[in-house]
Amino acid sequence: MNKLSLILVLALLGSIAGFGTYFSKYSKMKKEYDHNVHALSDTIKTYKGKNGQLVAEKAILIGDIDLLKTTNENLSNELNNMKVRNPSQVVYVETEVINEVHDTTFIIDRTVPYQRKDFNFSDSFRQLEGYMELMDNNLGLNITKDRTFVDYTLAIKDGRVYMTSTNPNVQFNEIQGITIPSPKKPKFSIGIGPQLGVGYDILNKQPGIFAGVGVSANFNLISF
């Protein structure tokens, strides 16, 4: 292979590498664009986990803070209000606790001027206690304790949020957010081995090809 052919081959390899880098970047941008279009119209889906608990699932955006400002101003303002800079994930969740309806019967004895009936409908997820009383024909309802216990478990993977709660009365009404990919750091490597290069021979005033063994240091700015 003559020098000109080798130069053309190296130039072709460089062009292929450049095209591969561009194609990789374009594919990533298109994948994120398609995902974000879907995320803006996606609705919450639920399924049962291994232990029978309901899991809510929904797609969120993938991008930077500017994308969040453009698509969800309210969530962007909430983030600013929290004074959190450079977050990697931002998620907003709206829930509702739909507690059970309880009935109690108060049998009135009109021969007794004051009567009282206590009730307690507490369980593992709610404390509901109180009493009903009748005094001088006035019937009153008093709730002395009403507390609801709710826990959440959240996971984010590939631009999707997964949420669950041990409280079966929790309903997930809205999930919004964004995941911000971290930029890949340039990879630095040092190696020893054969080297082939193309340059210009100043003495002979013509292109030259150089081969040998040497030490090289490389920064891999883009990988695919």
SEBADREN-78419 format. One line per 3 residues: their letters; for each residue x negated, y negated, z of C-alpha. Coordinates in nm, 4 decimals, always signed. Each point is the difference from the previous one (the first is absolute). Layout:
<atoms>
a = X/Y/Z  ...;
</atoms>
This chain:
<atoms>
mnk = +0.0000/+0.0000/+0.0000  -0.1500/-0.3344/-0.1049  +0.0001/-0.3124/+0.2125;
lsl = +0.2950/-0.1637/-0.1765  +0.2183/+0.3087/+0.0435  -0.0883/+0.0184/+0.3676;
ilv = +0.0875/-0.3660/+0.0477  +0.3353/+0.0566/-0.1686  +0.0700/+0.3013/+0.2187;
lal = -0.0797/-0.1955/+0.3156  +0.2180/-0.2881/-0.1184  +0.2835/+0.2446/-0.0673;
lgs = -0.0349/+0.1523/+0.3456  +0.0113/-0.3477/+0.1523  +0.3155/-0.0804/-0.1967;
iag = +0.1646/+0.3232/+0.1147  -0.0879/-0.0779/+0.3612  +0.1425/-0.3512/-0.0347;
fgt = +0.3191/+0.1317/-0.1568  +0.0341/+0.2573/+0.2781  -0.0303/-0.2734/+0.2639;
yfs = +0.2625/-0.2136/-0.1757  +0.2357/+0.2945/-0.0438  -0.0351/+0.0962/+0.3661;
kys = +0.0764/-0.3560/+0.1124  +0.2960/-0.0287/-0.2388  +0.1440/+0.3344/+0.1139;
kmk = -0.0230/-0.1063/+0.3640  +0.1713/-0.3353/-0.0691  +0.2791/+0.1675/-0.1976;
key = +0.0552/+0.2592/+0.2719  +0.0298/-0.2722/+0.2661  +0.2333/-0.2060/-0.2223;
dhn = +0.2342/+0.2938/-0.0584  -0.0075/+0.0852/+0.3705  +0.0853/-0.3590/+0.1034;
vha = +0.2899/-0.0235/-0.2457  +0.1397/+0.3176/+0.1549  -0.0683/-0.1224/+0.3566;
lsd = +0.2018/-0.3194/-0.0517  +0.3126/+0.2001/-0.0835  -0.0636/+0.3132/+0.2058;
tik = +0.2463/+0.0976/+0.2712  -0.0555/+0.1868/+0.3258  +0.0147/+0.3767/-0.0321;
tyk = +0.0224/+0.2393/+0.2941  -0.0954/+0.3613/+0.0503  -0.0383/+0.2359/+0.2929;
gkn = -0.3436/+0.0566/+0.1503  -0.1287/+0.3303/+0.1303  +0.1536/-0.0607/+0.3436;
gql = +0.3367/-0.1026/-0.1469  -0.0431/-0.3763/+0.0516  +0.1014/-0.2272/-0.2849;
vae = -0.2855/-0.1714/-0.1834  +0.0610/-0.3214/-0.1961  -0.2129/-0.0547/-0.3102;
kai = -0.0380/-0.3022/-0.2281  -0.2544/-0.1440/-0.2435  -0.1747/-0.3268/+0.0861;
lig = -0.2150/-0.2315/-0.2102  -0.3659/+0.0536/-0.0824  -0.2039/-0.3162/-0.0518;
did = -0.1356/-0.3086/+0.1720  +0.1495/-0.2659/+0.2252  +0.0817/-0.2206/-0.3002;
llk = +0.2298/+0.2741/-0.1289  +0.1740/+0.0095/+0.3392  +0.0481/-0.3788/-0.0079;
ttn = +0.1567/+0.0238/-0.3460  +0.2330/+0.2925/+0.0672  +0.0888/-0.0359/+0.3688;
enl = -0.0350/-0.3511/+0.1376  +0.1730/+0.0818/+0.3304  -0.2401/+0.2825/+0.0805;
sne = -0.2949/-0.2158/-0.1040  +0.1167/-0.2735/+0.2400  +0.0356/+0.2538/+0.2809;
lnn = -0.3570/+0.1121/-0.0617  -0.1222/-0.3588/+0.0225  +0.1979/-0.0457/+0.3197;
mkv = -0.1806/+0.2996/+0.1513  -0.3390/-0.1590/-0.0828  -0.1336/+0.3255/-0.1451;
rnp = -0.2635/-0.0484/-0.2690  -0.1098/+0.2523/-0.2631  +0.2387/+0.2815/+0.0959;
sqv = -0.0224/+0.3335/-0.1791  +0.3702/+0.0866/+0.0450  +0.3086/-0.2157/+0.0567;
vyv = +0.3304/+0.1753/+0.0717  +0.3411/-0.1368/+0.0998  +0.2622/+0.2410/+0.1337;
ete = +0.3621/-0.0744/+0.0854  +0.1787/+0.2567/+0.2151  +0.3361/+0.0450/+0.1659;
vin = +0.0898/+0.2151/+0.2989  +0.3452/+0.1517/-0.0345  +0.0850/+0.1334/+0.3446;
evh = +0.2739/+0.2509/+0.0686  +0.3480/-0.1162/+0.0999  +0.1061/+0.1113/+0.3489;
dtt = +0.3489/+0.0053/+0.1501  +0.0970/+0.0187/+0.3645  +0.3400/+0.0270/+0.1661;
fii = +0.0969/-0.1943/+0.3117  +0.3037/+0.1443/+0.1761  +0.1594/-0.2737/+0.2073;
drt = +0.1579/+0.0683/+0.3363  +0.2285/-0.2985/+0.0578  +0.0266/+0.0755/+0.3704;
vpy = -0.3674/-0.0856/+0.0501  -0.0914/-0.3747/-0.0247  -0.3634/+0.0572/-0.1024;
qrk = -0.1288/+0.2774/-0.2196  -0.3333/+0.0633/-0.1734  -0.1230/+0.2544/-0.2535;
dfn = -0.3719/+0.0333/-0.0845  -0.1256/+0.1283/-0.3342  -0.3374/+0.1091/-0.1320;
fsd = -0.0536/+0.0899/-0.3668  -0.3811/+0.0046/+0.0127  -0.2097/+0.2371/-0.2099;
sfr = -0.3621/+0.0221/-0.1200  +0.0356/-0.3036/-0.2274  +0.2375/-0.2289/+0.1877;
qle = +0.0930/-0.0982/+0.3546  +0.3636/-0.1091/+0.0216  +0.1446/-0.0355/+0.3490;
gym = +0.2715/-0.2042/+0.1622  +0.3391/+0.0121/+0.1667  +0.3628/-0.0988/-0.0406;
elm = +0.1914/-0.1555/+0.2881  +0.3551/-0.0980/+0.0792  +0.0618/-0.2759/+0.2517;
dnn = +0.3359/-0.1689/+0.0519  +0.1243/+0.1277/-0.3357  -0.3097/-0.1429/-0.1739;
lgl = -0.1926/+0.2606/-0.1997  -0.3684/-0.0670/-0.0630  -0.2840/+0.1715/-0.1880;
nit = -0.3576/-0.0454/+0.1248  -0.3084/+0.1355/-0.1784  -0.2928/+0.0156/+0.2392;
kdr = -0.2585/+0.1541/-0.2333  -0.0229/+0.0144/-0.3799  -0.3447/+0.0852/-0.1377;
tfv = -0.0956/+0.1674/-0.3285  -0.3344/+0.1745/-0.0533  -0.1472/-0.0012/-0.3497;
dyt = -0.3382/+0.1109/-0.1306  -0.1386/-0.0117/-0.3535  -0.2673/+0.1873/-0.1902;
lai = -0.1238/-0.1609/-0.3215  -0.2305/+0.1310/-0.2719  -0.1105/-0.1630/-0.3272;
kdg = -0.1369/+0.1932/-0.2959  -0.0347/-0.0855/-0.3700  +0.2182/-0.3090/+0.0290;
rvy = +0.2833/+0.1754/+0.1850  +0.1189/-0.0442/+0.3592  +0.1238/+0.2911/+0.2097;
mts = +0.1828/-0.0701/+0.3277  +0.1720/+0.2129/+0.2589  +0.1340/-0.0230/+0.3549;
tnp = +0.0801/+0.2584/+0.2636  +0.3224/-0.1932/+0.0679  +0.2618/+0.1508/-0.2344;
nvq = +0.2159/-0.3131/+0.0309  -0.2566/-0.2160/-0.1833  +0.0881/-0.1011/-0.3544;
fne = -0.2591/-0.1590/-0.2314  +0.1676/-0.2785/-0.1983  -0.2975/-0.1702/-0.1660;
iqg = -0.3688/+0.0661/-0.0630  -0.2220/-0.2523/-0.1771  -0.3725/-0.0574/-0.0165;
iti = -0.3255/+0.0132/-0.1870  -0.3193/+0.2015/+0.0157  -0.3191/-0.1831/-0.0959;
psp = -0.2710/+0.2238/-0.1487  -0.3495/-0.0633/+0.1333  -0.2552/-0.0951/-0.2687;
kkp = -0.2536/+0.2708/-0.0646  -0.3494/-0.0895/+0.1176  -0.2826/+0.0231/-0.2544;
kfs = -0.1916/+0.3242/+0.0382  -0.3776/-0.0317/+0.0312  -0.2321/+0.2863/-0.0931;
igi = -0.3725/+0.0566/-0.0465  -0.1387/+0.2781/-0.2159  -0.3187/+0.1369/-0.1546;
gpq = +0.0055/+0.1690/-0.3402  -0.0508/-0.0267/-0.3738  +0.0898/-0.3307/-0.1556;
lgv = +0.0756/-0.1019/-0.3571  +0.0271/-0.3602/-0.1011  +0.0274/-0.2257/-0.3008;
gyd = -0.1809/-0.3338/-0.0174  -0.2173/-0.2236/-0.2112  -0.3732/+0.0555/-0.0478;
iln = -0.1548/-0.3494/+0.0077  -0.3425/+0.1151/-0.1258  +0.1325/+0.1871/-0.3034;
kqp = +0.2950/-0.2390/-0.0398  +0.2545/+0.2762/-0.0427  +0.2641/+0.1889/+0.2022;
gif = -0.1388/+0.2779/+0.2101  +0.1182/+0.3050/+0.1881  -0.1543/+0.0756/+0.3371;
agv = +0.0027/+0.3331/+0.1835  -0.1537/+0.1029/+0.3308  +0.0563/+0.0659/+0.3678;
gvs = +0.0896/-0.2763/+0.2414  +0.1973/-0.1180/+0.2989  +0.3381/-0.1630/-0.0562;
anf = +0.2469/-0.1872/+0.2217  +0.3629/-0.0211/-0.1142  +0.3167/-0.1783/+0.1014;
nli = +0.3156/+0.1787/-0.1100  +0.2429/-0.2930/-0.0234  +0.2831/+0.1948/-0.1659;
sf = +0.0697/+0.3715/+0.0222  +0.2670/+0.2078/-0.1677;
</atoms>
